[in-house]
Amino acid sequence: MESLLLSHSAFIPSQNKEVGYLGRKLQSSFYGNMVSNNFALRSNINSANRSVMISSVFGIGRKVKKVKKETVIPEPDYRIPIVLLGWSGGLIYADNLAAAVPIGLLGLLLLVQTTRVRFVFDDEALEVKVGEQLEESGENVFVGGKNRWKYSSFVNWELWWPNFPILVYFKETQTRPEGQVHFFPVIFNGKQLYDVMVERCGPSKTSAPKES
């Protein structure tokens, strides 16, 4: 009996040891997984934070806002109508009414147009407007369509002549796919007109005036 009890008592502690060992193993395994999972989670969070910081520093993924160009309106220039009216007066003095009348009428027309017509260069297009309130000029009386042409449609343009500009010419594909030519008298500041045309439409392909 005693030997049976001793053998039973000897068996119980060994069983407790095994249970304790298994418990410690399970506990260490459980906490080890928790620690490793927490470490991996913290590592992922830190990596994500570093990625966000790097992206914010270098602007990765950030949309770049396009800077809108300011509207430019060249100032009126009365030199051409004044020259034409002076020429007409000289022809009248020389008793050459046949030439004086049409030249004088052209000078008067350009004088009125200089006071009311404006070239408006906005962010994306050149538009012809009229009046102090810059009202729309309606359809083009010669080729039809609105008097507004996007810079992207310009094929070529020229300004004659640099020291005393008389005409501005440009060709665009907005009115007609094959290209539409336009001529306008330079009743605006020639230098301002040239500078804004170069900036918005690019340099002339053929005979752009040299800077004087």
FENCOR-V447316 format. One record per residue. RES is the residue in three letters. PSI is psi in whole degrees, 0 to 359 (NA if undefined). D_CENTER is the distance of its C-alpha to the mean C-alpha in Angstrom with 1 decimal. Layout:
RES/PSI/D_CENTER  RES/PSI/D_CENTER
//
This chain:
MET/311/102.1  GLU/319/101.1  SER/329/99.8  LEU/318/97.8  LEU/317/96.3  LEU/318/95.6  SER/327/93.9  HIS/319/91.9  SER/327/90.9  ALA/331/89.9  PHE/322/87.8  ILE/310/85.9  PRO/320/84.4  SER/324/83.3  GLN/320/81.5  ASN/323/79.9  LYS/318/78.7  GLU/318/77.1  VAL/318/75.5  GLY/319/74.3  TYR/317/73.0  LEU/321/71.1  GLY/316/69.8  ARG/324/68.6  LYS/315/67.0  LEU/319/65.2  GLN/314/64.2  SER/324/62.9  SER/318/61.1  PHE/310/59.6  TYR/327/58.5  GLY/319/57.3  ASN/320/55.0  MET/315/53.8  VAL/315/53.1  SER/322/51.4  ASN/317/49.3  ASN/321/48.4  PHE/316/47.6  ALA/320/45.4  LEU/315/43.6  ARG/322/43.1  SER/318/41.8  ASN/318/39.3  ILE/316/38.1  ASN/321/37.9  SER/319/36.0  ALA/318/33.5  ASN/318/33.2  ARG/321/32.7  SER/319/30.0  VAL/318/28.2  MET/316/28.7  ILE/318/27.4  SER/320/24.3  SER/327/23.7  VAL/315/24.4  PHE/0/22.2  GLY/24/19.4  ILE/131/20.5  GLY/357/19.3  ARG/132/16.9  LYS/133/13.4  VAL/121/10.7  LYS/129/8.7  LYS/132/4.9  VAL/122/5.8  LYS/134/5.6  LYS/145/7.2  GLU/155/10.8  THR/132/12.9  VAL/130/15.2  ILE/104/18.7  PRO/143/21.0  GLU/151/24.5  PRO/149/27.4  ASP/119/29.8  TYR/9/33.3  ARG/316/34.8  ILE/309/34.9  PRO/326/36.7  ILE/318/39.0  VAL/317/40.0  LEU/318/40.7  LEU/322/42.8  GLY/320/44.6  TRP/317/45.3  SER/319/46.6  GLY/320/48.8  GLY/321/50.2  LEU/324/51.0  ILE/319/52.8  TYR/326/54.8  ALA/8/55.7  ASP/40/56.8  ASN/71/54.2  LEU/331/53.2  ALA/324/52.1  ALA/330/49.2  ALA/322/48.7  VAL/306/48.0  PRO/323/45.0  ILE/320/43.4  GLY/319/44.0  LEU/321/42.6  LEU/319/39.4  GLY/318/39.2  LEU/318/39.7  LEU/313/37.0  LEU/329/34.4  LEU/316/35.6  VAL/317/34.9  GLN/326/31.6  THR/327/30.5  THR/341/31.3  ARG/333/29.4  VAL/138/26.6  ARG/141/23.1  PHE/120/20.1  VAL/116/17.0  PHE/101/13.7  ASP/201/11.1  ASP/332/7.3  GLU/351/7.9  ALA/161/11.6  LEU/130/14.8  GLU/139/17.5  VAL/122/21.1  LYS/165/22.5  VAL/152/26.0  GLY/169/28.0  GLU/332/27.5  GLN/5/25.8  LEU/58/23.2  GLU/158/24.6  GLU/143/23.6  SER/0/25.5  GLY/200/26.4  GLU/152/26.8  ASN/125/27.1  VAL/343/30.9  PHE/315/31.1  VAL/356/29.0  GLY/172/28.0  GLY/162/24.8  LYS/145/22.5  ASN/59/21.6  ARG/125/17.8  TRP/127/16.1  LYS/144/12.7  TYR/327/11.6  SER/343/11.7  SER/354/15.4  PHE/127/16.5  VAL/318/19.3  ASN/160/20.7  TRP/156/21.2  GLU/156/24.0  LEU/117/25.3  TRP/133/29.1  TRP/158/30.6  PRO/319/29.2  ASN/328/32.0  PHE/79/32.4  PRO/130/29.6  ILE/312/31.1  LEU/147/28.8  VAL/132/25.1  TYR/141/24.8  PHE/154/21.9  LYS/130/22.1  GLU/158/19.8  THR/10/20.4  GLN/319/19.2  THR/316/22.6  ARG/136/24.6  PRO/328/23.9  GLU/352/26.1  GLY/136/24.3  GLN/130/25.0  VAL/141/25.8  HIS/141/25.4  PHE/133/27.3  PHE/139/26.9  PRO/143/29.2  VAL/88/27.5  ILE/25/28.5  PHE/169/25.7  ASN/115/25.5  GLY/320/25.3  LYS/315/23.9  GLN/319/21.0  LEU/315/20.4  TYR/314/20.5  ASP/316/18.2  VAL/329/15.3  MET/318/16.0  VAL/317/15.9  GLU/315/12.6  ARG/328/10.7  CYS/353/13.2  GLY/166/14.5  PRO/151/18.2  SER/140/20.9  LYS/338/22.7  THR/288/26.2  SER/53/27.3  ALA/141/24.6  PRO/146/26.6  LYS/150/27.5  GLU/131/26.8  SER/NA/30.1
//
